[in-house]
Amino acid sequence: MKPTQKSLRPHVTRWVQEDLITQDQANSILAKYPADSRSPATVTFSIIGGLLCILGVILLISANWQAIPREAKLGGLLSLLTASTLLGTESSRRKWHPAITEICYLFAAALPLVGLILITQFFNLRGSGFTLVLTWFASILLLPFLSSSPASFVVWWMSFSALIYFGISEYHSGWFENEARTGSIVYALFGAATAAASQLWTRGGQTIQRAWGESLGLMTTSLALYAYGFDIYDPEPHISVWEVLWGAVFLLNLAAVFAGYKLHRRHLVTLGLAVQGITILSFYLRLAGSMLSTGTLFLSAGALLLILIFALHKLRKTILK
């Protein structure tokens, strides 16, 4: 079993008492380990399994939708929402298997959206997607922080992302040439803010949420900058905007790899190297696409991809030793 803050705290406290380390060093040591024994793999697959369960419930209900009375639909949903919240709380208190806790809190975070959609159908309400998502986000605003559940945190983050999307699209916010590029800039800033704010989870010993926040933030910022320059093409022989942006994506993920190495965070190393490989391959395809025949381009791109996979895999193993 991997060490946790709970298992290490007695030893670290004794080291402080024996003047082997300072209290600040003790806090730094404990911050590198999770508060409990939940592994990222367990939580990740729990989230995936929970999503599949939610989809299964939706499909089963939709197959008999017309035959179910309106009161039974709403009552069943409220009962399921209440049961999942209570079971998740009880599972966390009694230290049951992490998968049970995460699936319950995943239901508790996702079901309010289903309930809001049902209510709009029952009463023939008309409204914007922004209002719907805003109400959903408000209903689960405190759930990730009260439950300390990575699954609910991911759903909370997704609802916030959807809120930004509907806000830009429905209010036609085009501060940077058009809505698409405005969205890219806003999402790039949102990703950076997510990665930075996720460091606050360390204070509560929630390293899994921190890892999810860092990964989601890095990926969001990288994709936003990458997409901003994707449709920009300037035939003039000078540095284009897309070259600067894709170079920024490469450097950003290079910094993430370095931070992952220094802070012993494997997810940053893995994600950073993967995005770097995609950026290198994209640079090659965009620069060589107009100069090579289709067959030569595919052959050379395939060879480059194989080289990148092998080289990045070796580099990852070296870094994570």
C-alpha positions as CSV (number, residue, x, y, z in Angstrom):
1,M,0.0,0.0,0.0
2,K,1.3,3.4,-0.9
3,P,2.2,5.7,2.1
4,T,-0.3,8.4,2.9
5,Q,-0.3,11.5,5.1
6,K,-2.1,9.6,7.8
7,S,0.4,6.8,7.9
8,L,3.4,9.1,7.7
9,R,2.3,11.7,10.2
10,P,3.5,9.8,13.3
11,H,6.9,9.3,11.8
12,V,7.3,12.8,10.6
13,T,6.2,14.2,14.0
14,R,8.8,12.1,15.7
15,W,11.5,13.4,13.4
16,V,10.5,16.9,14.2
17,Q,10.7,16.1,18.0
18,E,14.1,14.6,17.5
19,D,15.3,17.7,15.6
20,L,16.0,15.7,12.5
21,I,13.9,18.0,10.4
22,T,12.1,21.3,10.8
23,Q,8.3,21.7,10.9
24,D,8.3,23.4,7.5
25,Q,10.2,20.4,6.1
26,A,7.7,18.1,7.7
27,N,4.8,19.9,6.1
28,S,6.6,19.8,2.7
29,I,7.1,16.0,3.1
30,L,3.4,15.4,4.0
31,A,2.2,17.6,1.1
32,K,3.8,15.2,-1.4
33,Y,1.6,12.3,-0.3
34,P,-2.2,11.9,-0.6
35,A,-4.4,12.3,2.5
36,D,-5.7,8.8,2.1
37,S,-5.1,5.6,0.2
38,R,-7.2,6.5,-2.9
39,S,-5.1,6.0,-6.0
40,P,-5.6,8.2,-9.1
41,A,-6.3,5.1,-11.2
42,T,-9.1,3.9,-8.8
43,V,-10.7,7.4,-8.9
44,T,-10.4,7.7,-12.6
45,F,-12.0,4.4,-13.4
46,S,-14.7,5.1,-10.8
47,I,-15.5,8.3,-12.6
48,I,-15.7,6.4,-15.9
49,G,-17.8,3.7,-14.4
50,G,-20.1,6.2,-12.8
51,L,-20.6,8.0,-16.1
52,L,-21.5,4.7,-17.7
53,C,-24.0,4.0,-14.9
54,I,-25.6,7.4,-15.4
55,L,-25.9,6.8,-19.1
56,G,-27.4,3.4,-18.5
57,V,-30.0,4.8,-16.2
58,I,-30.9,7.5,-18.7
59,L,-31.2,4.9,-21.5
60,L,-33.4,2.6,-19.4
61,I,-35.7,5.5,-18.5
62,S,-35.8,6.9,-22.0
63,A,-36.9,3.4,-23.4
64,N,-40.1,3.6,-21.3
65,W,-40.3,7.4,-21.1
66,Q,-43.9,7.8,-22.3
67,A,-45.3,5.1,-20.0
68,I,-43.9,6.7,-16.9
69,P,-46.1,9.2,-15.1
70,R,-44.7,12.7,-14.7
71,E,-44.8,12.5,-10.9
72,A,-42.9,9.2,-10.9
73,K,-40.2,10.7,-13.1
74,L,-39.6,13.6,-10.9
75,G,-40.0,11.7,-7.7
76,G,-37.7,8.9,-8.8
77,L,-35.0,11.5,-9.8
78,L,-35.3,13.3,-6.5
79,S,-35.1,10.0,-4.6
80,L,-32.0,8.9,-6.6
81,L,-30.4,12.3,-6.0
82,T,-31.0,12.2,-2.3
83,A,-30.0,8.5,-2.0
84,S,-26.7,9.1,-3.9
85,T,-25.8,12.1,-1.7
86,L,-26.5,10.3,1.5
87,L,-24.8,7.1,0.5
88,G,-21.8,9.1,-0.7
89,T,-21.6,10.9,2.7
90,E,-22.0,7.6,4.6
91,S,-19.4,5.9,2.4
92,S,-16.9,8.6,3.0
93,R,-17.5,8.6,6.8
94,R,-17.3,4.9,7.1
95,K,-14.2,4.6,4.8
96,W,-15.9,2.2,2.3
97,H,-14.3,1.5,-1.0
98,P,-13.4,4.7,-2.8
99,A,-15.3,3.6,-5.9
100,I,-18.6,3.6,-4.0
101,T,-18.0,7.1,-2.7
102,E,-16.9,8.5,-6.1
103,I,-19.8,7.0,-8.0
104,C,-22.3,8.3,-5.5
105,Y,-20.9,11.8,-5.6
106,L,-20.8,11.7,-9.4
107,F,-24.5,11.0,-9.4
108,A,-25.1,13.8,-6.9
109,A,-23.2,16.2,-9.2
110,A,-24.8,15.1,-12.5
111,L,-28.4,14.4,-11.6
112,P,-29.4,18.1,-10.8
113,L,-28.8,18.8,-14.5
114,V,-31.1,16.0,-15.5
115,G,-33.7,17.2,-13.0
116,L,-33.6,20.8,-14.4
117,I,-34.1,19.4,-17.9
118,L,-37.1,17.3,-16.7
119,I,-38.7,20.4,-15.1
120,T,-38.4,22.5,-18.2
121,Q,-40.1,19.7,-20.2
122,F,-42.9,19.1,-17.6
123,F,-43.8,22.8,-17.4
124,N,-42.9,23.7,-21.0
125,L,-40.4,26.3,-19.9
126,R,-38.3,28.1,-22.4
127,G,-34.9,29.5,-21.6
128,S,-31.3,29.8,-22.7
129,G,-28.6,27.2,-22.3
130,F,-26.7,29.7,-20.2
131,T,-29.5,29.9,-17.7
132,L,-29.8,26.2,-17.5
133,V,-26.1,25.6,-16.9
134,L,-25.9,28.5,-14.5
135,T,-28.6,27.0,-12.4
136,W,-26.9,23.6,-12.5
137,F,-23.6,25.1,-11.5
138,A,-25.2,27.0,-8.6
139,S,-26.8,23.8,-7.4
140,I,-23.5,22.0,-7.1
141,L,-21.3,25.0,-6.3
142,L,-20.2,23.8,-2.9
143,L,-20.4,20.0,-3.5
144,P,-16.7,19.3,-4.5
145,F,-15.5,21.3,-1.5
146,L,-17.8,19.8,1.1
147,S,-17.4,16.2,-0.1
148,S,-13.7,16.4,-1.1
149,S,-14.7,14.2,-4.1
150,P,-12.5,14.2,-7.2
151,A,-15.5,13.0,-9.3
152,S,-17.7,15.9,-8.2
153,F,-14.8,18.3,-8.8
154,V,-14.5,17.1,-12.4
155,V,-18.2,17.6,-13.0
156,W,-18.1,21.0,-11.3
157,W,-15.3,22.0,-13.6
158,M,-17.1,20.7,-16.7
159,S,-20.2,22.7,-15.7
160,F,-18.1,25.8,-15.3
161,S,-16.5,25.2,-18.7
162,A,-20.0,24.8,-20.3
163,L,-21.1,28.0,-18.6
164,I,-18.2,29.9,-20.3
165,Y,-19.1,28.4,-23.7
166,F,-22.8,29.4,-23.4
167,G,-21.9,32.8,-22.1
168,I,-19.7,33.5,-25.1
169,S,-22.0,32.0,-27.8
170,E,-25.4,33.2,-26.5
171,Y,-24.2,36.8,-25.8
172,H,-22.2,36.9,-29.0
173,S,-19.0,38.0,-27.2
174,G,-16.4,38.7,-29.9
175,W,-13.7,40.7,-28.2
176,F,-10.9,39.1,-30.4
177,E,-12.1,39.3,-34.0
178,N,-14.8,36.7,-33.6
179,E,-16.5,34.4,-31.1
180,A,-14.2,31.4,-31.9
181,R,-11.0,33.3,-31.1
182,T,-12.6,35.0,-28.1
183,G,-13.4,31.6,-26.8
184,S,-9.8,30.4,-27.3
185,I,-8.4,33.3,-25.3
186,V,-11.0,33.0,-22.5
187,Y,-10.4,29.2,-22.3
188,A,-6.6,29.7,-22.3
189,L,-7.0,32.0,-19.3
190,F,-9.5,29.7,-17.7
191,G,-7.1,26.8,-18.0
192,A,-4.3,28.7,-16.5
193,A,-6.5,29.8,-13.6
194,T,-7.6,26.2,-13.1
195,A,-4.1,24.9,-12.8
196,A,-3.1,27.7,-10.5
197,A,-6.1,27.5,-8.2
198,S,-5.8,23.7,-8.0
199,Q,-2.7,24.2,-5.8
200,L,-5.1,25.2,-3.0
201,W,-6.2,21.6,-2.8
202,T,-2.8,20.8,-1.3
203,R,-3.7,22.6,1.9
204,G,-6.5,20.1,2.4
205,G,-4.3,17.2,1.5
206,Q,-6.4,16.4,-1.6
207,T,-3.6,15.6,-4.1
208,I,-5.9,13.8,-6.5
209,Q,-8.1,16.9,-7.1
210,R,-4.9,18.9,-7.5
211,A,-3.6,16.5,-10.1
212,W,-7.0,16.6,-12.0
213,G,-7.0,20.4,-11.8
214,E,-3.4,20.7,-13.1
215,S,-4.1,18.2,-15.9
216,L,-7.4,19.8,-17.0
217,G,-5.8,23.3,-16.8
218,L,-2.8,22.4,-18.8
219,M,-4.8,20.6,-21.4
220,T,-7.4,23.4,-21.7
221,T,-4.8,26.1,-22.1
222,S,-2.8,24.1,-24.6
223,L,-5.8,23.2,-26.7
224,A,-7.1,26.8,-26.6
225,L,-3.8,28.3,-27.8
226,Y,-3.4,25.5,-30.4
227,A,-7.0,26.1,-31.7
228,Y,-6.6,29.9,-31.9
229,G,-3.8,29.6,-34.4
230,F,-5.2,26.6,-36.3
231,D,-7.1,28.6,-38.9
232,I,-4.5,31.3,-39.4
233,Y,-2.5,31.1,-42.5
234,D,-0.2,33.8,-43.9
235,P,1.6,33.1,-47.1
236,E,4.1,35.9,-46.5
237,P,7.6,34.6,-45.5
238,H,7.7,35.9,-41.9
239,I,6.8,34.6,-38.5
240,S,3.0,34.0,-38.3
241,V,0.7,34.1,-35.3
242,W,0.2,30.3,-35.3
243,E,4.0,29.7,-35.1
244,V,4.2,31.9,-32.0
245,L,1.2,30.3,-30.4
246,W,2.2,26.7,-31.1
247,G,5.7,27.6,-29.9
248,A,4.1,28.9,-26.7
249,V,2.2,25.6,-26.3
250,F,5.5,23.7,-26.7
251,L,7.3,25.9,-24.1
252,L,4.3,25.7,-21.8
253,N,4.4,21.9,-21.8
254,L,8.1,21.9,-21.5
255,A,7.7,23.9,-18.3
256,A,5.1,21.4,-17.2
257,V,7.5,18.5,-17.7
258,F,10.1,20.3,-15.7
259,A,7.7,21.1,-12.9
260,G,6.5,17.5,-12.9
261,Y,10.1,16.3,-12.6
262,K,11.0,18.7,-9.8
263,L,7.7,18.2,-7.9
264,H,7.4,14.4,-8.5
265,R,4.1,14.7,-10.4
266,R,4.0,12.0,-13.0
267,H,0.8,13.3,-14.7
268,L,2.5,16.6,-15.6
269,V,5.4,14.7,-17.2
270,T,3.2,12.4,-19.2
271,L,0.7,15.0,-20.3
272,G,3.5,17.5,-21.1
273,L,5.5,15.1,-23.3
274,A,2.3,14.0,-25.1
275,V,1.3,17.6,-26.0
276,Q,4.9,18.3,-27.1
277,G,4.9,15.4,-29.4
278,I,1.6,16.5,-31.0
279,T,3.0,20.1,-31.4
280,I,6.1,18.8,-33.1
281,L,4.1,16.7,-35.5
282,S,1.7,19.5,-36.2
283,F,4.6,21.9,-37.0
284,Y,6.0,19.4,-39.4
285,L,2.6,18.7,-41.2
286,R,1.8,22.4,-41.5
287,L,5.2,23.4,-42.8
288,A,5.8,20.4,-45.1
289,G,2.2,19.9,-46.2
290,S,2.5,22.4,-49.1
291,M,6.0,21.1,-50.2
292,L,5.6,17.3,-50.4
293,S,3.4,15.0,-52.3
294,T,0.6,13.3,-50.4
295,G,2.4,9.9,-50.3
296,T,5.7,11.4,-49.2
297,L,4.0,13.5,-46.6
298,F,2.2,10.5,-45.1
299,L,5.3,8.3,-45.2
300,S,7.5,10.9,-43.5
301,A,4.8,11.9,-41.0
302,G,4.4,8.2,-40.0
303,A,8.1,7.8,-39.6
304,L,8.3,11.0,-37.5
305,L,5.4,9.8,-35.3
306,L,7.1,6.5,-34.6
307,I,10.4,8.3,-33.7
308,L,8.5,10.7,-31.4
309,I,6.7,7.9,-29.6
310,F,9.9,6.0,-29.0
311,A,11.9,9.0,-28.0
312,L,9.3,10.5,-25.7
313,H,8.7,7.1,-24.1
314,K,12.4,6.7,-23.4
315,L,12.6,10.3,-22.1
316,R,9.5,9.8,-19.8
317,K,11.1,6.7,-18.3
318,T,14.4,8.5,-17.7
319,I,12.6,11.5,-16.1
320,L,10.4,9.4,-13.8
321,K,13.2,7.1,-12.6
